[in-house]
Amino acid sequence: MQDIFWVLSHIQLPDIVDILLVSVLFYALFFLAQGTQAVQLLRGMVMVILTAFLASQILPFKGFSWLIRTALPALLVAIPVVFQPELRRALERLGRTGSFLARYQQDEVVEEMVDEVARAAHRLASQRHGALIVFERETGLQEYVETGVPIDADVKAELLRTIF
């Protein structure tokens, strides 16, 4: 308990600013990666690295410990290579929006889009036409979107019926 009081008594303003900056940076990176498969990839990489590091510290195997100590820096260099598409997309999104608040302003647009898709699906079903329509949730679909042909139009039931 005395250690906690000692640490708290020695914290200065630059330390608090440093902690806040690091926290904001991690939040921004997570926010930009949200909606892509980068989050799942990152979780997997963290689990592998943590497991390997802990195993190398606990187990008495010298060769395995050497391999982990040697390979970890290479894995850190590999992270930007593995996440290159997600990093590029995040920087593009940051450049387009200019702020992180733009996402919260889209709720009404999303609601209108869902209504239009529902109207189109109802009409297609009444005509006995099938359609595969996917909504992005936890798993990002951006890499699939980028392979398609862009249509510069608002989502409308008539447009969807024409496509399908």
C-alpha positions as CSV (number, residue, x, y, z in Angstrom):
1,M,0.0,0.0,0.0
2,Q,2.9,2.3,0.7
3,D,4.2,1.7,-2.8
4,I,1.0,3.0,-4.3
5,F,1.2,6.2,-2.2
6,W,4.9,6.6,-3.1
7,V,4.1,6.3,-6.8
8,L,1.1,8.7,-6.6
9,S,3.2,11.2,-4.7
10,H,5.9,11.2,-7.5
11,I,3.5,11.6,-10.5
12,Q,4.0,14.9,-12.2
13,L,2.1,16.8,-14.9
14,P,4.2,15.5,-17.8
15,D,3.5,11.9,-16.6
16,I,-0.2,12.6,-16.7
17,V,0.0,14.2,-20.2
18,D,2.1,11.3,-21.4
19,I,-0.5,8.7,-20.2
20,L,-3.3,10.7,-21.8
21,L,-1.5,10.9,-25.1
22,V,-0.8,7.2,-25.2
23,S,-4.4,6.4,-24.3
24,V,-5.8,8.7,-27.0
25,L,-3.4,7.2,-29.5
26,F,-4.4,3.6,-28.7
27,Y,-8.1,4.7,-28.8
28,A,-7.7,6.3,-32.2
29,L,-5.9,3.3,-33.6
30,F,-8.6,1.0,-32.4
31,F,-11.3,3.3,-33.7
32,L,-9.7,3.4,-37.1
33,A,-9.3,-0.4,-37.2
34,Q,-12.8,-1.0,-36.2
35,G,-15.0,-2.4,-39.0
36,T,-12.1,-4.3,-40.6
37,Q,-10.6,-7.7,-40.0
38,A,-7.6,-6.0,-38.4
39,V,-9.1,-6.3,-35.0
40,Q,-9.4,-10.1,-35.2
41,L,-5.9,-10.3,-36.8
42,L,-4.5,-8.2,-34.0
43,R,-6.1,-10.2,-31.3
44,G,-4.7,-13.4,-32.8
45,M,-1.2,-11.9,-33.1
46,V,-1.3,-10.7,-29.5
47,M,-2.4,-14.1,-28.2
48,V,0.4,-15.9,-30.2
49,I,3.0,-13.4,-29.0
50,L,1.9,-13.5,-25.4
51,T,1.7,-17.2,-25.3
52,A,5.1,-17.6,-26.9
53,F,6.7,-15.0,-24.6
54,L,5.2,-16.5,-21.4
55,A,6.1,-20.0,-22.5
56,S,9.7,-18.9,-23.1
57,Q,9.9,-17.3,-19.6
58,I,8.3,-20.2,-17.7
59,L,9.7,-23.3,-19.5
60,P,13.4,-24.1,-19.1
61,F,14.1,-24.6,-22.8
62,K,17.1,-22.5,-23.9
63,G,16.6,-23.1,-27.6
64,F,12.9,-22.1,-27.5
65,S,13.7,-19.0,-25.4
66,W,16.4,-17.9,-27.8
67,L,14.0,-18.4,-30.8
68,I,11.3,-16.3,-29.2
69,R,13.8,-13.6,-28.2
70,T,15.1,-13.5,-31.8
71,A,11.7,-13.8,-33.5
72,L,9.7,-11.2,-31.5
73,P,11.5,-8.2,-33.1
74,A,10.9,-9.6,-36.5
75,L,7.2,-10.0,-35.7
76,L,7.0,-6.4,-34.6
77,V,8.5,-5.4,-38.0
78,A,5.9,-7.7,-39.7
79,I,2.9,-5.9,-38.2
80,P,2.9,-2.9,-40.6
81,V,3.3,-5.4,-43.5
82,V,0.4,-7.6,-42.4
83,F,-1.9,-4.7,-41.6
84,Q,-0.9,-2.6,-44.7
85,P,-4.4,-2.6,-46.3
86,E,-6.1,-1.7,-43.0
87,L,-3.5,1.1,-42.2
88,R,-4.0,2.6,-45.7
89,R,-7.8,2.4,-45.3
90,A,-7.6,4.0,-41.8
91,L,-5.5,6.9,-43.1
92,E,-7.8,7.4,-46.1
93,R,-10.8,7.4,-43.7
94,L,-9.1,9.9,-41.4
95,G,-8.3,12.1,-44.4
96,R,-11.9,12.0,-45.7
97,T,-13.7,12.6,-42.4
98,G,-11.2,14.9,-40.7
99,S,-12.6,13.8,-37.4
100,F,-13.8,10.9,-35.4
101,L,-17.2,12.4,-34.9
102,A,-18.4,11.8,-38.4
103,R,-19.3,8.2,-37.6
104,Y,-22.0,9.3,-35.1
105,Q,-23.6,11.6,-37.5
106,Q,-24.5,8.8,-39.9
107,D,-27.2,7.1,-37.7
108,E,-30.1,8.7,-39.6
109,V,-28.5,7.7,-43.0
110,V,-28.1,4.1,-41.9
111,E,-31.7,4.0,-40.7
112,E,-33.0,5.3,-44.0
113,M,-30.8,2.8,-45.9
114,V,-32.1,-0.1,-43.9
115,D,-35.7,1.0,-44.7
116,E,-34.9,1.1,-48.4
117,V,-33.3,-2.3,-48.3
118,A,-36.3,-3.8,-46.5
119,R,-38.7,-2.3,-49.1
120,A,-36.6,-3.7,-51.9
121,A,-36.4,-7.1,-50.3
122,H,-40.1,-7.2,-49.8
123,R,-40.8,-6.3,-53.4
124,L,-38.2,-8.8,-54.7
125,A,-39.7,-11.6,-52.5
126,S,-43.2,-10.8,-53.9
127,Q,-41.8,-11.2,-57.4
128,R,-40.0,-14.4,-56.3
129,H,-36.5,-13.0,-57.1
130,G,-33.6,-13.8,-54.8
131,A,-31.0,-11.3,-53.6
132,L,-28.0,-11.7,-51.3
133,I,-27.7,-8.5,-49.3
134,V,-25.1,-8.2,-46.6
135,F,-24.9,-5.7,-43.7
136,E,-21.5,-5.1,-42.2
137,R,-21.4,-5.7,-38.4
138,E,-18.4,-7.0,-36.3
139,T,-16.5,-8.5,-39.2
140,G,-15.4,-5.8,-41.7
141,L,-16.3,-6.2,-45.4
142,Q,-14.2,-3.4,-46.8
143,E,-11.9,-5.7,-48.7
144,Y,-14.9,-7.1,-50.6
145,V,-16.4,-3.7,-51.2
146,E,-13.1,-2.6,-52.8
147,T,-13.3,-5.4,-55.4
148,G,-16.7,-4.4,-56.6
149,V,-17.9,-1.7,-59.0
150,P,-18.7,1.5,-57.3
151,I,-22.1,3.1,-57.9
152,D,-22.3,6.8,-57.1
153,A,-25.9,6.7,-55.9
154,D,-28.0,6.7,-52.7
155,V,-29.4,3.4,-51.6
156,K,-32.9,3.3,-52.9
157,A,-35.4,0.4,-53.2
158,E,-35.7,1.0,-56.9
159,L,-32.0,0.9,-57.5
160,L,-31.7,-2.4,-55.6
161,R,-34.5,-4.0,-57.5
162,T,-32.8,-2.9,-60.7
163,I,-29.5,-4.5,-59.7
164,F,-31.2,-7.8,-58.6
